[in-house]
Amino acid sequence: MKYEPVIGLEVHVQLNTNTKIFCGCSTQFGSEPNAQTCPICLGMPGVLPALNREVVAKAIRTALATQCEVANVSRWARKNYFYPDLPKGYQISQFELPIAVNGKIEIIVDGRPKTIRIHRIHMEEDAGKLIHGENLGDPAHSYVDLNRTGVPLIEIVSEADMRSSEEAKAYLEKLKSILQYLGVSDCNMEEGSMRADANVSIRPVGQEKFGTRSEVKNMNSFRYLQKAVDYEIARQTEILDDGGRVVQETRLWDSTRNITLPMRSKEEAHDYRYFPEPDLPPLHVSNEWVEETAKSLPELPDAKRERFAADYGIPEYDAEVLTTDQKLAAYFEEVVKSGSDPKTASNWIMTEIMRVLKDRGVGIEQSPVTPKMLSDMLNMIKDGTISGKIAKDVFVEMETTGKGPQEVVREKGLVQITDEVAIGKQIEEIFAANPEQVAGYKAGKTKLIGFFVGEVMKATKGKANPALVNKILKEKLG
Amino acid sequence: MTDYSKETVASLARKLANGEASSVEIVKSSIERIKKVDPQVRAFLRVEENDALESAVMADKRLASGERGPLLGVPLAIKDNIVVENRITTCASRILENFKAPYSATVIKKLRAAGAVILGKTNMDEFAMGSSTENSAYGPTRNPWDTKAVPGGSSGGSAAAVAAGYCPASLGSDTGGSIRQPASLCGVVGLKPTYGRVSRFGLVAFASSLDQIGPFGRTVEDAALLMNAIGGYDPMDSTSVNMPLPDFSDSLKKDIKGLVVGLPKEYFIEGIDPEVQKVVRDAADRLAKEGARIEEISLPHTEYAISVYYVLATAEASSNLERYDGVRYGYRSKNGADLSSMYTHTRTEGFGAEVKRRIMLGTYALSSGYYDAYYLKAQKVRTLIVNDFKDAFKKCRIILTPTAPTPAFDIGEKANNPLQMYLSDIFTISTNLAGVPGISIPGGFSSGGRPIGVQMMAGHFDEDSLFAAAAAYERLRDTSIAHRSPNL
């Protein structure tokens, strides 16, 4: 039978506030275990939470950027469970009345736009981390690091609107892009500042009722998300095709074996006993606060993409790629503002620059080739100082040495030869050395033109203007 | 050595101010009396003698430099669920045996700033769960008026410390009557302020939406002086209310002519001890003679208060007490072979029977499938009780009731009957549910010589009226009351 996958994502995002959600401890990543703790986040007897307003501000920004309705009154709730990384024995979260509901995000898959609805966004505190002694040469003990305890999180819950792993990946990428534009999170999946759980089910094509879902956790990259979803779709399809029934359960993605495995039932048999947090009053958000926040939002990816396509006349695809990352988009605009042709700039950024960034594993802000270097080089192509082919060499030199294009061209003597007399003389020498090929060409083997162009380029170390070489060759060969 | 056991905060402050006494003398006298008398009463879990003397020396220096203040140099006792930095706080539980708090409660910081001397920590029902101070892992406290009797609870140690003359005042906490009921049973004044008036930061939580720290004293004036020191907004407690704190000493002399005092008919029911009833009726008569207008009022949902309380308080407690898991601090059982059994053994061995009973009740009330029937229903009825009080305070300024249905009962009398014990708080629980302030003032004695208190309540943040009415009653009551003291 043919099945249709139904996918929803629950995404946890660490907000990049300076201090924790309910105390004044720093949120910096990577310090000594338990160095960033105080009686409050340690859950000592008698402590009380005091809300960090910045967390609410960032949640509201996110809510508005995803077109959610911000609640004037939301409530905190306790989620109760025992685990050593949770010192109070409960997590302060939001349950019945979250900060925002009913939003949406536009995604594009295979050139087709689609709307993914957002069910809700709520705020909560993160838990700490357990470090098992095996890694410390002490297998008999587990250690608790509570630096992360109380770091602010928002959980963004989508509707089950995605129908393929590509859509799930596109949704998560778009969400990441929006969050980075807003400056509310660094969204580092490897460091865990963005974590996605997927609810996956399948149903016969044409059926309206959802199938039984599994919840898949532990995917710490976009690639793993896509793989895990695909694995689940295949696994459930096989079960149904064999006449079985999918069990509702939580499964963990195992990235070394590329499969999902059920969590031990003991770990998921939780009754969280949610109830309103009596230590915090209901959270009131005024309309003025929402309106001011709305005014302060930056241009978001969709708007920027449309503007890039309209104003710069670049293809939709280019606009999409360039605007995924706010800094990449800014880089592009800087290059174009220096007079470069938008399409040429886009081509260079999307191929050469992005290759360099990928090789080096760095972001655009650390690109060895600055916008000024790239635009200067593009201008040198435009005014004929160098050829497009030589430009590739110039680019490599700029990348490795950090020198500007003028300097590279000067030092390496890469200025294009546009002197027709000089080129003509070179061609004559090549004709003299290759009489057979000249005869062949004249006898009709016109493809040999490529051979002559190659020889000229070889002799001039690629510096001859290719257009002139072609023109003069044709004149001389008649 | 001079005997300061019958002094008040105000009288000690006068003696300290005019140089009649030094803080060190007073504190030494307190400590001596505790050493002599407390083996009979057992109000204290720990006396911090060195800390107290050090604070007294400091206070004397401040006095010598000309500083004056109503608490400067005055010894106080603190219930053992209010944390003091680097000192042990057990909540009378085995699970916090030897637990040293890494910080001080806001009220402790305020008291220290005012120059008060903290003598030590007093006994209580474990985690403030109880009405007799019998549920302490460290043994019961006895009533100074009759050591066969309970002092009430859960703040029995703090009430007994004042009644026994160790210090003129102390701090307790009140979740369902835990200040007022022991005040009544020990013949002292005890105030539960409006919810949100005093910071709870550093008060080990029992039921967060009901808990409130408050003072015990020998006089209404002393209770007012302590409230002046500990009250006010605290950014560390999001449930504390940001509004100005009046000087409650000013409330004490206010005239009560024309003050409308309501007697809720639901509080004068069958089964109430006739001697208790008589004291309250007599109080109404005396207030009326002074010009107060006594009116019968109704708090129609009173009969549901205990049920509502035991759902909500236990639900919150089941969550608040989850942190005692043996992982980071406090008691950890050595019997656990893995994480889950470590939790089970630690909590089984660390908590007493009443605490476990309430954790189970509360866990049940919050469980999926039962939440709506218990927790949610109880919240709705709580709203009805809140509205009862709002309506009542449209008709009167003060509500007058008994504090407890009986004078102090004997140790062991109700220990095996939790429901009977829960009824000890029948007149005090509603104020916690409504969040309004309540005070218990000594009003008389039973034929057996055990104290009987009178309770007054007022509207939200109207401690001003409460102190005015309480102080007026204190002036009007049988003058012999103030002159009686326990025979220890």
Interface residues (C-beta under 8 A of the other chain):
Chain A: P39 L42 G43 M44 P45 G46 V47 L48 P49 A50 L51 R78 N80 F82 P84 P87 K88 G89 Y90 V144 D271 R273 Y274 F275 P278 D279 L280 P281
Chain B: N81 I82 V83 T89 C91 L96 F99 A101 P102 Y103 A105 R200 F201 G202 L203 V204 A205 A207 S208 S209 P235 M236 D237 S238 T239 A315 E316 S318 S319 L321 E322 R323 D325 V327 R328 Y329 L339 Y343 T363 L366 S367 S368 Y371 Y375
